[in-house]
Amino acid sequence: MAKKQDFFKQVIGHAKEYGYIFSSSEIYDGLSAVYDYGHNGVELKNNIKTYWWKSMVQLHREIVGLDAAILMHPKTWKASGHVDAFNDPLIDNKDSKKRYRADVLVEDHVEKIDQKVQKEIKKARKRFGDDFDEDQFVSTHPRVVKYKEQMKEIIDRMTDALENNQLADLKQLIEQLGIACPVSGSKNWTDVRQFNLMFGTKLGASSDTASDLYLRPETAQGIFVNFSNVQKTGRMKIPFGIAQIGKAFRNEIVARQFIFRQREFEQMEMQYFVRPGDEMKWFDHWKAQRKKWHDVMGLGNENYRFHDHDQLAHYANAATDIEFDFPFGFKELEGIHSRTDFDLKAHEEYSGKKLQFYDPELEKSYVPYVIETSIGLDRMFLAVLSAALKEEQVDEKNTRTVLKIPAFLAPVKVAVLPLLKKDGLPELANEIIKELQWETQVTYDDKDAVGRRYRRQDAVGTPYCITVDHQSLEDRTVTLRDRDSMEQKRVAMSELRSVVLDKVSMIRALKELEQV
Ligand code: ATP
């Protein structure tokens, strides 16, 4: 565990050192759980966005984009349920004065029991080898059966307490399970209270005439309120989707874990409108599609798992999370929810406007059902960064730090390095940059020995380095070095465009997406 914590610190340190992520307003000691993206960070972020956007909008004739405002009419949040129900149950430890989400404390406790189950499974798999039948083992092994029962009972009790707003029961559960504050080890807890996560603000100049607004806590509602605008102007037929990337704001109680849980973050959401009754088919479809999207990035299948929800949000009839093995363990990266007709119906009721679709095949109008896929851009960024950061042994004496970011997402694709700052080598390097810069992100570096420059580019995650030397002046060939294999080969300058651009191309990834 200590190792994992060290690795997480290393990821955070690396992100700062190489211009990926800075604390917001750092010169004033930062703002808690708010971050800025540096020169490499903004490129990686934009590339992830583009990959998502193209896969959704460009590759689907039935999905279109939208960019709704962050500020929305306050009734939106009444209708969506956020004013009344967008709460987290919080609890304070009286000794450490630390504040926690009560449900997260319980979930962490359950996760510990699950780790014991996984240990038993691992042991048994080793013992039985190829004959091992995991399902049978889990349903018959007495200790595992007992652990599973314990986990279910705890989750059921928590769900019950949350659904019925029985916060005293939740506190009792925490006490009965003997959950201690991770900081102080103390079990001296306050009562559990509800805390609304929306940031309030005012519209208008003077406070007496100003009306209360909220910064949107999710981008989804901007899509729902525009349902008819988009359907009519885009002449969309069900099933169809609306995709949006944008900022969302939540006054998170426990804002730790770097960019995983921020107060200002970005979501990439797609709401897919379907015929009532068809939602489970489309839920399964999008579950598979979204996993494909992740697979193509190649961050390792073992780093992903689905987590189906036992406790459903007030609007959902099915929900699953795609979880990623972050440096602090498996946590939600993306949510896929079957939101029923809850949102559109609620907006119909609060606005008095119809949000329906006339289905020519069924010859009737209805409020469509919705499947939502919602992924945190910042969490995806952290997943890429933490899966990419490696410490590698290069030879007997030397190690290197390398960011093996998927080439098509890397902030800078090519570094052009003149061996010396003279003899016409910089000029030749510039000629190469001028040719490549139209189609990809290129950088120039002429400081230090070339070996050190390679290490620097490895640490930034640049997939290819092109070194220009004296031979280049004679025969117009250069050395092309691969970040991952560290292989170097001689390539004609005239071939660089086709060789390099093909390797770093997003089109290649998008095509793979179709084939997986
Ligand atoms: P969590 O349970 O971790 O608080 P959530 O279930 O509330 O997340 P959703 O409302 O489903 O999250 O939001 C969709 C996605 O937005 C999440 O899967 C996550 O990737 C991202 N997200 C949510 N809250 C934050 C946050 N505070 N910081 C960064 N990303 C977030």
Boltz pocket constraint, residues with backbone or C-beta under 6 A from the ligand:
constraints:
  - pocket:
      binder: B
      contacts: [[A, 218], [A, 250], [A, 252], [A, 259], [A, 260], [A, 261], [A, 262], [A, 263], [A, 264], [A, 265], [A, 266], [A, 267], [A, 332], [A, 333], [A, 334], [A, 335], [A, 374], [A, 375], [A, 376], [A, 377], [A, 378], [A, 379]]
      max_distance: 6.0
